[in-house]
Amino acid sequence: MRPRPHRPAPPIHRQEGVHHDPAEHAPAERVPAEPARRSRPSGRRVPLLGWRARPARGRRGADRGGHHHLGGREPPGHRARAGPGDPGRGSAPAPRLRGRTGSGVGPGAAPGRPRFVDAPLDEAVGALVGHIRAVRPQVVIAPDAYGGMTGHPDHVHTHRVTALAVRAAGLARLFPEAGDPWQPSALYLATHPHSAAEEVGGRLGREGTPTGAFYVSDDAWITTKVDVGPWLPQKLAAILAHRSEVERGAAPGRIAALPPGVQRRILGTEWYIRRDLVLRGAAETALSA
């Protein structure tokens, strides 16, 4: 299959980013810099929804960006304090965190909180439907079906929940208690193309990891390619804010050790697969390939 021409980014006034842990995870781990890029020049607000619970006191607190993990629902009007490394500072509201722990966090890190991947599917989808109907975004951004290059189970489940919620949000008889229906026009899936696997995966993966071990998309599937180089300092700051991952030598730690030129090469571009959610053009009169 031949790669398709990349479509120019459409004018978007309302976006929503969904991630399992936006307070810690950085754009390289599928919280894209693109929402901040699109909102900053116009002062638009780009909401970010996550599922992370507050860890137990003394084990993890605020990260370097000043974010705090929230357990349960925030009080009305709550806004987490934005730090100097926050990519959306000055343009986006603080992340909304739904009070569930990640699959890689031990039971002592968030006592009494179920893991996101173990949450009843209807509960997770319904929560996101309510958020979409309240915020009314034109587009929603989420990880691809693989959950990014590493196939992280939390990222995969975030994709699963988001893909269901963006459809359900527009159907009045699904989750009627979650508010009036609202149909986003598109879902953008953050991904990496096969052509980037050797460069990006070779730098982010552990030494000796074969390129074929990474979860990537066919180049022909990519609909949107975005240059986020001007926002690279904010993106790097977000990566380094994932302190626990830096300290244990995971991908953020390896990124921090790379020369600036290499950092720009592997982080300066973001790729997306657009999924239209609204019918465009005349309806068909027969099924077709």
KARA-V676495 format. One record per residue. OMEGA is omega in radians with two decimals (* if undefined). BURIAL is I if it has 24 or more other C-alpha atoms within 12 Angstrom, else O. Layout:
OMEGA_BURIAL ; OMEGA_BURIAL
//
This chain:
3.13_O ; 3.09_O ; 3.13_O ; 3.07_O ; -3.13_O ; -3.13_O ; 3.07_O ; -3.12_O ; -3.12_O ; 3.06_O ; -3.08_O ; -3.13_I ; -3.12_I ; 3.12_I ; 3.06_I ; 3.05_I ; -3.13_I ; 3.11_I ; -3.09_I ; -3.06_I ; -3.04_I ; -3.13_I ; 3.14_I ; -2.97_I ; -3.00_I ; -3.12_I ; -3.14_I ; 3.12_I ; 2.94_I ; 2.76_I ; -2.91_I ; 3.03_I ; -3.07_I ; 3.09_I ; 3.11_I ; 3.13_I ; -3.06_I ; -3.03_I ; -2.98_I ; -3.09_O ; -3.05_O ; -3.10_O ; 3.14_O ; -3.12_I ; -3.14_I ; -3.12_I ; 3.09_I ; -3.11_I ; 3.11_I ; -3.01_I ; -2.96_I ; 3.04_I ; 3.05_I ; 3.08_I ; 3.13_I ; -3.14_O ; 3.09_O ; -3.14_O ; 3.00_O ; 3.12_O ; 3.09_I ; 3.06_I ; -3.05_I ; 3.12_I ; 3.13_I ; 3.12_I ; 3.02_I ; 3.11_I ; -3.04_I ; 3.07_I ; -3.12_I ; -3.08_O ; 3.10_O ; 3.02_O ; -3.13_O ; 3.10_O ; -3.10_O ; 3.02_O ; 3.10_O ; -3.13_I ; 3.14_I ; 3.12_I ; -3.09_O ; -3.14_O ; -3.10_I ; -3.10_I ; -3.08_I ; -3.04_I ; 3.10_I ; -3.09_O ; -3.03_I ; 3.02_I ; 3.13_I ; 3.10_I ; 2.97_I ; -3.07_I ; -2.93_I ; 2.99_I ; 3.03_I ; -3.09_I ; 3.12_I ; -3.07_I ; -3.12_I ; -3.09_O ; -3.13_I ; -3.07_O ; 3.13_O ; -3.07_O ; 3.12_I ; -3.03_I ; 3.09_O ; -3.11_O ; 3.08_I ; 3.09_I ; 3.13_I ; -3.08_I ; 3.14_I ; -3.12_O ; 3.05_I ; -3.04_O ; -3.14_O ; 3.14_O ; -3.13_O ; 3.13_I ; -3.14_I ; 3.11_I ; -3.14_I ; 3.06_I ; 3.12_I ; 3.13_I ; 3.13_I ; -3.14_I ; 3.11_I ; -3.07_O ; 3.14_I ; 3.12_I ; 3.01_I ; 3.10_I ; 3.10_I ; -3.14_I ; -3.12_I ; 3.05_I ; 3.06_I ; -3.05_I ; 3.10_I ; -3.04_I ; -3.11_I ; -3.02_I ; -3.06_I ; -3.11_I ; -3.11_I ; -3.07_I ; 3.09_I ; 3.13_I ; 3.10_I ; -3.12_I ; 3.06_I ; 3.08_I ; -3.08_I ; -3.12_I ; -3.10_I ; -3.14_I ; 3.09_I ; -3.04_I ; -3.11_I ; 3.05_I ; -3.09_I ; -3.09_I ; -3.12_I ; -3.09_I ; -2.99_O ; -3.05_O ; 3.00_O ; -3.13_I ; -3.10_I ; 3.14_O ; -3.06_O ; 3.09_I ; -3.13_I ; -3.09_O ; 3.07_I ; -3.12_I ; 3.00_I ; -3.10_I ; -3.08_I ; 3.00_I ; 3.09_I ; -3.13_I ; 3.14_I ; -3.02_I ; 2.96_I ; 3.09_I ; 3.13_I ; -3.10_I ; 3.14_I ; -3.01_I ; -3.07_I ; -3.11_O ; -3.07_O ; -3.12_I ; 3.13_I ; 3.13_I ; -3.05_I ; -3.12_I ; 3.08_I ; -3.09_O ; 3.13_O ; 3.12_O ; -3.13_O ; -3.14_O ; -3.12_I ; 3.14_O ; -3.09_O ; 3.13_I ; -3.10_I ; -3.12_I ; 3.01_I ; 3.14_O ; -3.12_I ; -3.13_O ; -3.04_I ; 3.10_I ; -2.99_I ; 3.11_I ; -2.98_I ; 3.03_I ; 3.13_I ; -3.14_I ; -3.14_O ; -3.13_O ; -3.09_I ; 3.11_I ; 3.11_I ; -3.13_I ; 3.11_I ; 3.11_I ; 3.11_I ; 3.11_I ; -3.11_I ; 3.10_I ; 3.09_I ; -2.93_I ; -3.09_I ; 3.12_I ; 3.09_I ; -3.06_I ; -3.10_O ; 3.04_O ; 3.08_O ; -3.03_I ; 3.12_I ; 3.10_I ; 3.11_I ; 3.08_I ; -3.11_I ; -3.09_I ; -3.09_O ; 3.04_O ; -3.10_O ; -3.13_O ; 3.12_O ; 3.08_O ; -3.13_I ; -3.11_I ; -3.04_O ; -3.10_I ; -3.02_I ; 3.13_I ; 3.03_I ; -3.08_I ; -3.11_I ; 2.97_I ; -3.12_I ; 3.04_I ; 3.13_I ; -3.11_O ; -3.11_I ; -3.14_O ; 3.11_O ; 3.11_O ; -3.08_O ; 3.10_O ; 3.11_O ; 3.08_O ; 3.10_O ; 3.08_O ; -3.13_O ; 3.14_O ; *_O
//
